[in-house]
Amino acid sequence: MAQQNPQLEQIFRQLSATPVVRAQFQQQKKLAALNRTFVSSGSVLFSEQQGVLWQIRQPVVADLIVTPGKLVQKTQRTYSQIEMDKSPYAAVANMFLQLMSGNQIALARNFNLVSVHYTAGQWKLSLTPKSSLFKTLFVRVEAQGGQYVDRIVITEQAGNATVIQFSQHNPQPQTLTAAEHALFQLAK
């Protein structure tokens, strides 16, 4: 990604300006081979200092805790932990962390910028994978938003696609609740 792209600089400056954001999400994953779409929803918390916490509530209840070093999945009965550099799923989770935090340098290591549009607070960017790990997973990643990330579309290999829609963004409170903090501690 070109460091000198002023539109891209503006987008990442905007994303990195808010240290804590909570939102609702709905994810639709279309599996081409099965001709089916799976929908999940819940809430997401982005903390610049801690990472990303996905609290899935439909169709199952699970917490995904993403930090730069680990991905932890916790359900009522199970708990698993994956080192970030050992799993493609962890790499995907880390991409969300890099995007939501406006970490342009980390994203540039793994992706090429295909296009960027920025007008009056609305932005859209399109990325293609650079690293061999991401090339095995993605064809393209598109993100759009305003002050925050509103939508991410991931076009995967084999014709699969994932669309994640974010809504009801809230930058308050800036401090984590005791329960949120405890979940992030699982990924330490």
N, C-alpha and C positions, 0 to 999 in steps of 0.2 A: 504494500500500500504506500502510495507516495506520501511522504511526510509533509510536503508543501501544499497539499490540496486544501485551500481555505474552507471549502464547504465541509469537508471531512473534519477539519480542526474544530469548526463550529459545533458540529454534531457531538463530537467526543467531549468538548468543553461543557456542553449542555448536560450530557449524561453524567459526567463526573462531578457536576455541581451539587448533587444531592447525595449525601452520605448514606441515608437510609430511605428506602421506598418499600411500601407494602402495596400489593395489588391482588385482584382476583384473576384467575386464568382459566381458560378453557382450551384444551388441546384436542385436536382431531388428527388422528393418524390413519392415513389411507394405505392399506396394503393391497397393492395392485394384483398380486397373485391370487388373493382371496376375494378380490372385488368387495372388500368390506372396509368400513371406517369405524375406528374405535375412538370413543370420546371419554376424556377424563377432565376433571375440574377440581378446583380448590383455591388455595391462596399461595402467594409467593412473597417472600421477604428478601430484599437485597440489602445487604449491609457491606459497605465499602471495606470495613475493617474485618468482618467475619467471613462473608461469602454469601451464598444464596441458599435459602431454605424454601423448598417446595413442600407444601402440605396438601397432599392429594386427598380429596374427600369422596369423590365419585370416580369410578365404580367401586374402588376399594379405598380403605383408609391407610395411608402410608406417608412417611416423612422422608424426603430426600435432602440431605445436608451436603452442600458442595462448598469446599474450600479449595484454595490453590493446590493443596497437597492431597486431599482425600475426598472420596465420595462415600457417604454412609446412607444406607437404606434401612429404615426402621419401620416395622409394622407391629401390630399388637403381639405377634408371636415370634417374629424373626428380626434378626439384626445382621447386616453384612457391611463390610468395609472394604473398599477397593482403593489401592494406591493410584493416584492420577495418571502416572506414566505407564501403567500396566493394563489399561483397558480402553477400548474404543468408546465405551459408554461414558467413562470418566472424562475422556477427551471432549466429548459432546457437552457434558455438563460444564466443563471448564470454559468452553466457547461461550456459553451463556453468561458465565461469570465475567469474562473479558468484555463481552458486548455491553452488559448492563452497567459495568463500572466505567465504561468509556476508556478501556485500556487498549489504546491504539497500537502500542508497541507489541504487546503480546498477540493481538489479533494479526498484526502484520507478519509475524513469524509463521503463522499457519494458513493465512488466506491472502489472495490477490483481490484487490478492489476492481470490480468490473464497471460499476457505475455508482454515482452519488448525485442526489438532487436535494437541494436545501432551499426552501422558500418560506419566508415569514413564519419561522418556527416549526414548519412541517418538514420532515426529512425522510429520505428513503435511500437505502444503499443495498448493493448487491455484491456478494462475495463468492469467489470460487476457491476451492481448497488448493493449498500450495504443498502441504506436507503429505507424504505418502499415506500416513494413517488416516487423515481426513479424506483423501481421494478415494479410499476404499469404502467410505461411508456416504459422502455427499457428492452431488453434482453441483449444487448451488445453495447458498443461504441468502435470503433476503430479509431485511429488517426495515421497519418503518415506525415513525412515531412523531412526537412533538417534544415536550419537555422530557418525557420518558419513552422507553420502548413500548410501543402499543401492539405490535404484531411481528412475529417471526415466522417465515415460511422456509422450511427445509426440504429441498428436493433431493431425494436419496437415490442411490443406485437401485436398479431393478424397478424403477417407476414408482417407488413408494414416496409418500409425501407427508410431512407433519406441518400443521398450522397451529400456532399458539397465539391466542388473542388475550391481551391483558386489558383490564378495565379497573375502574375505581381506584386509581393510583392515590396513595396518601403518603406524604413525606413525614408525617407526624405519628406517633412521637419519635424523636430522634434516638431515644434510648431503647434498648431491647427489653422485652418483658423477661421475667425470670425463666419462664418456660422456653422462650426463644433462645435465651442464653444457654440454657441447659442442653438444648438440642445441638447447638454449635459446638459445645464442649465435647460431644461424642466424636467429632471429627478432628480433634486435636492430636 
